[in-house]
Amino acid sequence: MSSSKKSNPTQAFLLENIKSLNPITEEQQYVHDVYEKIAQHFSSTRYKPWPVVEEFLKELEIGSIGVDVGCGNGKYLQVNRNIYMIGVDRSSKLIEISASKGFESLICDALNLPYRNECFDFVISIAVIHHFTTPERRIEAIKELFRIVKSGSKVLIYVWAMEQTESRRKFDENYQDVFVPWVN
């Protein structure tokens, strides 16, 4: 870190410190392993659907079949009882939580979904794509979502926006690529 930058006390790691890792190793260490460790507490903080996602799911045609890629604890799988959804996530601990609620849940990677081409009426992926560490891997993940959805069907993707003007998390271009420890 250059001496001209002010140190930020909430900073756990700078992206500069892990540039030697390849994207797969980096995602394993700083995303997948972390979710395995924090799954139970993370799940307890994720119980209310985002209104825009809830609205999307409730407007789907009765009998639609879809998948939530990165379903976490399955909170979106119960929003609309008139559709059928499968939940998939890379975290085995989060899938255990989802499955314990009676949801069809499967452990798999968003870059290699175990479904044939064009088999779903809709796909959602909420706050997942930004976990991929390179633009190329994000694009791969998005292509995979579109591969499994029927032509002309709906895909809803949400990612965290850095430039949230009304958020308590203020955007700072000098300290945006940081890892902050999860606190129970």
Secondary structure by P-SEA (a helix, b strand, c coil): ccccbbbbccccccccccccccaaaaaaaccaaaaaaaaaaaaaacccccaaaaaaaaacccbbbbbbccccccccccccccbbbbbbcccaaaaaaaaaaccbbbbbbccccccccccccbbbbcccccccccaaaaaaaaaaaaaaccccbbbbbbbbbccccccccccccccccccccccc
